[in-house]
Amino acid sequence: VAFFNELLTNLTTDVPGYRANDTFPLDRALLIKNIEAIKNQEELHAIAVNAFLVSAKQQPISPCQYRFPVTNFKNAMFFAQVFTDLALSTIPAVQLLFARDGGTASRNVLTLGSILGQEGQQDGYFRSTQQETASAAPFLTGGTASIAYNALIKLIVEDSCPQPLSDIGLPRWGPTGAFNQIYINNGNDRPEESFPLWISANPEVTNGSLPWSTFQFGDPASMIFLSGQNIITVPATDYRHYGGNPVDNFRTEFPFDKGFANGLTIAILARGNQSFATANAAAEAAILGPVLIEMN
């Protein structure tokens, strides 16, 4: 909701980067109408999510302040696509939880299904504004609530939430540097087989309760890629870099020939070198992440 409020304000107050020449060749009046409709729909989604929490005897979530990594309309549409893809990866996992609970909670599965379809409509619109096909792939990437939480927490302004984030009850993984970035690979830039992907841990945060704090230099680690309905495990090599504070850098291959799908790929760093059968199992072993990668 906060993102679309900000986007709508930027479009309607002629903020640099959001002016008519920045949105050309889109019909500007229709664009603003669409963004306003999406903002209103997201407000209702937020009400529904809090109703789900109350029905599960959980505390509703109050809005925080956010810092979005966008400075113009093109950035904003790509970012909207990424976090909508993330929502699409998470909702089915939440539906499964409600279905397993049974009883009155199972009714939430139907409401979440309607939200899932509506988010798909939004995603197709965001893609079309970037001259991409409206749909990315036949089978979208599956995720988990903990993956979404660890991605979105990076957007929250520190100490801006009315309630402690610990109330949400989801695990928080280790802090990262490069994991804050979103990677995209477009068209002809796509390599034949693979390219190296580097990630770095953030040495400034030493919270001993985070999974990262127990990782020792030289311990085995793997990068887990969730792409479409595939789970791909690639060994990650640990390099320690000294420059003020020691930083653990991890290098892994990003192998396009192993079953990657167009659209969202989620990458998380996990302890060990085992394979995982489900996104939940991979998330339970996570120590850093996620990286959100868009392939088109």
C-alpha positions in Angstrom: 0.0 0.0 0.0 2.8 2.4 1.0 4.6 1.8 -2.3 1.6 2.5 -4.5 0.7 5.6 -2.4 4.2 6.9 -3.1 4.0 6.0 -6.8 0.6 7.6 -7.3 1.9 10.8 -5.6 5.0 10.9 -7.8 2.9 10.5 -10.9 0.3 13.1 -10.0 2.6 15.8 -8.6 5.0 15.8 -11.6 8.0 14.5 -9.7 11.2 14.2 -11.9 11.5 10.7 -13.2 7.7 10.3 -13.3 6.7 12.9 -15.8 4.9 12.4 -19.1 8.1 11.8 -21.1 9.2 9.2 -18.5 6.0 7.2 -18.9 5.7 7.5 -22.7 4.3 5.7 -24.7 1.8 4.7 -22.1 -1.5 6.5 -21.9 -0.9 8.6 -18.8 -4.5 9.0 -17.7 -5.1 5.3 -18.0 -1.8 4.6 -16.2 -2.8 6.8 -13.2 -6.3 5.2 -13.2 -4.6 1.7 -13.1 -2.2 2.6 -10.3 -5.0 4.2 -8.2 -7.1 1.0 -8.7 -4.2 -1.2 -7.6 -3.6 1.0 -4.5 -7.2 0.6 -3.5 -7.1 -3.1 -4.1 -4.0 -3.5 -2.0 -5.6 -1.6 0.9 -8.4 -4.2 0.9 -5.8 -7.0 0.7 -4.1 -5.6 3.8 -7.4 -5.6 5.7 -8.0 -9.2 4.6 -4.5 -10.3 5.8 -5.0 -8.8 9.2 -8.4 -10.5 9.4 -6.6 -13.8 8.7 -4.2 -13.1 11.5 -7.0 -12.3 14.0 -8.9 -15.5 13.0 -5.7 -17.4 13.8 -5.4 -15.6 17.2 -2.4 -13.6 16.0 -1.8 -9.9 16.5 -2.6 -7.8 13.3 0.3 -6.1 11.6 0.5 -2.3 11.7 2.2 -0.4 8.9 5.8 0.7 9.2 7.8 3.3 7.3 9.6 2.0 4.2 12.5 2.9 1.9 11.9 1.8 -1.7 14.9 1.5 -4.0 13.4 3.4 -6.9 14.0 6.8 -8.4 11.9 6.8 -11.6 8.9 5.2 -13.2 11.0 2.5 -15.0 12.6 1.5 -11.7 9.2 1.5 -10.0 7.5 -0.8 -12.5 10.4 -3.3 -12.3 10.3 -3.2 -8.5 6.5 -3.6 -8.5 7.0 -6.7 -10.7 9.6 -8.2 -8.4 7.6 -7.8 -5.1 4.4 -9.0 -6.8 6.3 -12.0 -8.1 7.4 -12.5 -4.5 3.8 -12.3 -3.3 2.7 -14.9 -5.9 5.4 -17.2 -4.7 4.3 -16.9 -1.1 0.5 -17.1 -1.2 0.2 -20.8 -2.2 2.4 -21.7 0.8 0.1 -19.8 3.1 -2.9 -21.5 1.5 -1.3 -24.9 2.3 -1.0 -23.9 5.9 -4.6 -22.9 6.2 -5.7 -26.1 4.4 -3.8 -28.3 6.8 -5.3 -26.5 9.8 -8.7 -27.4 8.5 -11.9 -26.2 10.3 -12.9 -22.6 9.9 -9.3 -21.7 8.8 -9.8 -23.6 5.5 -12.3 -20.9 4.4 -9.3 -18.6 4.1 -7.9 -20.7 1.3 -10.7 -19.4 -1.0 -10.1 -15.8 -0.2 -6.4 -16.2 -0.7 -7.1 -17.9 -4.0 -9.0 -14.8 -5.2 -6.1 -12.5 -4.0 -3.6 -14.8 -5.8 -5.5 -14.4 -9.1 -5.8 -10.6 -8.6 -2.0 -10.3 -7.9 -1.4 -12.2 -11.2 -3.5 -9.6 -13.0 -1.3 -6.9 -11.5 1.9 -8.6 -12.4 0.9 -9.0 -16.0 0.2 -5.2 -16.1 3.6 -4.3 -14.6 5.3 -6.6 -17.1 3.4 -5.1 -20.0 4.4 -1.5 -19.1 8.0 -2.7 -19.6 7.3 -4.2 -23.0 7.5 -7.8 -21.6 5.0 -10.6 -22.2 2.2 -10.3 -19.7 2.9 -13.8 -18.4 6.4 -15.0 -17.5 6.2 -18.8 -17.4 3.7 -21.6 -17.2 4.7 -22.5 -13.7 5.7 -19.7 -11.3 8.3 -19.9 -8.6 7.3 -21.2 -5.2 8.5 -19.6 -2.0 7.7 -19.4 1.7 6.6 -16.9 4.2 10.1 -16.7 5.8 11.6 -16.0 2.3 9.2 -13.1 1.8 9.8 -11.8 5.3 13.6 -11.7 4.9 13.3 -10.0 1.6 10.8 -7.3 2.6 12.4 -6.6 6.0 15.2 -4.9 4.1 12.8 -2.2 3.0 11.7 -1.2 6.5 13.1 1.9 8.1 14.7 0.8 11.3 12.6 1.4 14.5 9.7 2.7 12.4 7.2 -0.1 13.2 4.5 0.4 15.9 5.2 -3.2 17.1 8.4 -5.3 17.4 9.1 -7.3 14.2 9.7 -10.3 16.5 5.9 -10.4 17.0 5.6 -11.7 13.5 7.1 -15.0 14.6 9.2 -15.7 11.5 12.9 -16.5 11.5 15.3 -13.8 10.5 18.4 -14.8 8.6 21.8 -13.2 8.6 22.4 -9.7 7.3 23.9 -9.2 3.9 25.4 -6.6 1.6 24.8 -7.7 -2.0 21.6 -9.5 -1.0 20.0 -6.1 -0.8 20.3 -5.8 -4.6 18.0 -7.2 -7.2 19.6 -8.8 -10.2 18.1 -8.9 -13.7 19.3 -10.6 -16.9 17.6 -9.6 -20.1 17.5 -11.0 -23.6 20.8 -11.1 -25.4 22.8 -10.6 -22.3 21.9 -14.1 -21.2 25.1 -16.3 -21.2 25.2 -19.7 -22.9 25.7 -21.7 -19.7 26.5 -19.9 -16.4 28.0 -16.9 -14.8 29.5 -16.3 -11.3 27.3 -14.8 -8.7 29.0 -13.1 -5.7 27.3 -12.3 -2.3 28.7 -10.8 0.8 27.7 -10.9 4.5 27.4 -7.6 6.3 30.0 -7.5 9.1 28.4 -4.6 10.9 25.6 -6.6 12.4 26.6 -9.2 14.9 23.3 -10.3 16.4 24.2 -13.7 17.9 20.6 -14.9 17.5 20.8 -15.0 13.7 21.7 -18.2 11.9 24.6 -16.5 10.2 26.3 -15.8 13.5 27.1 -19.6 14.0 28.6 -20.0 10.5 32.4 -20.6 10.6 34.7 -19.6 7.8 35.4 -22.7 5.7 32.1 -24.5 6.6 30.4 -26.0 3.5 27.6 -23.9 2.0 25.3 -24.1 -1.0 23.3 -21.6 -3.0 19.8 -22.8 -3.4 17.9 -21.5 -6.4 14.1 -21.7 -6.5 13.0 -21.2 -10.1 9.6 -22.2 -11.4 8.9 -25.4 -9.6 12.5 -26.5 -9.6 15.0 -26.4 -6.7 18.6 -26.2 -7.9 21.6 -26.6 -5.5 25.0 -25.3 -6.4 28.1 -25.3 -4.2 29.2 -21.9 -2.8 32.8 -21.2 -2.1 33.7 -19.0 0.9 36.3 -16.3 0.5 37.3 -14.1 3.4 38.2 -10.5 2.5 39.9 -8.3 5.0 39.4 -4.5 4.7 38.7 -3.0 8.1 36.2 -5.7 9.2 36.5 -9.2 7.8 33.7 -9.9 5.2 32.7 -13.4 4.0 32.1 -13.4 0.3 30.5 -16.3 -1.4 31.0 -17.2 -5.1 28.7 -19.6 -6.9 27.7 -20.4 -10.5 24.4 -19.4 -11.8 23.8 -22.3 -14.3 21.1 -21.4 -16.8 21.2 -24.9 -18.2 19.9 -26.5 -15.0 16.2 -25.7 -15.4 15.7 -22.0 -14.7 12.4 -20.4 -15.7 11.6 -16.9 -16.9 10.4 -14.5 -14.2 11.4 -14.7 -10.6 14.2 -16.9 -9.3 14.9 -16.8 -5.5 18.4 -17.6 -4.3 19.3 -18.3 -0.6 22.5 -19.4 0.9 22.2 -22.6 3.0 24.5 -24.4 5.3 25.9 -27.7 4.0 25.8 -29.1 0.5 22.7 -31.3 0.5 19.8 -31.1 -1.9 16.3 -30.0 -0.8 13.0 -31.4 -1.9 10.8 -28.4 -1.0 11.2 -24.7 -0.6 10.3 -25.0 3.1 13.2 -27.4 3.7 15.6 -25.0 1.9 14.3 -22.1 3.9 14.8 -23.9 7.2 18.5 -24.4 6.3 19.0 -20.8 5.2 21.7 -18.6 6.7 21.7 -15.6 4.3 19.3 -14.2 1.7 17.3 -14.0 -0.3 18.6 -12.7 -3.6 15.7 -11.9 -6.0 16.6 -12.5 -9.6 14.4 -11.6 -12.6 15.0 -13.5 -15.8 13.3 -12.3 -19.0 
